[in-house]
Amino acid sequence: MSFKEKSIWISLISTVCIFGYYFLNLQGLGSLPIEKANNIAAKLIVKAVLMTIFVEVILHIVVAIFSPQDAQEAEDERDKFYQMKANSIGYTILILGVIVTLGHILLGAILPEIAEAHFAATFPLLSAHILLFSFIISEVARFSSQVFFYRKGA
């Protein structure tokens, strides 16, 4: 397995685990007062981002130490092609998430009494979390696609 593929696996697994933890913890915030839920949600996102940076850096260093020649290897045409196809898949999913978020915002503007009563009470900062969820799903799709292309091409 090339360093590039190992790197993709690290990113995929760390993203799924860390943001899976984040979204699981976020679910329980709907029953809390909105101020407290927003504070906890903000702390959770900071924690998730810092954990992602820390885990990715440490694991990439470990992989580079055990295979220094692979880490120095330049990307070839196959790597670039797989990355381009995977980016296209991830971007499509991200755009769909942005459209859903815009729909949520417009619904709140058109029917504020329904949107506020239902969504805000069950999920703090919902629009921000829809965008974040869209970003995470697009990243998981991108990493998964790259892994699939490497495995299929191997």
HELIX and SHEET records of a PDB file:
HELIX    1   1 PHE A    3  GLN A   27  1                                  25    
HELIX    2   2 GLY A   28  SER A   31  5                                   4    
HELIX    3   3 ILE A   34  PHE A   66  1                                  33    
HELIX    4   4 PRO A   68  GLN A   72  1                                   5    
HELIX    5   5 GLU A   77  ILE A  110  1                                  34    
HELIX    6   6 PRO A  112  ALA A  115  1                                   4    
HELIX    7   7 GLU A  116  ALA A  120  3                                   5    
HELIX    8   8 ALA A  121  THR A  122  1                                   2    
HELIX    9   9 LEU A  126  GLY A  153  1                                  28    
END                                                                             
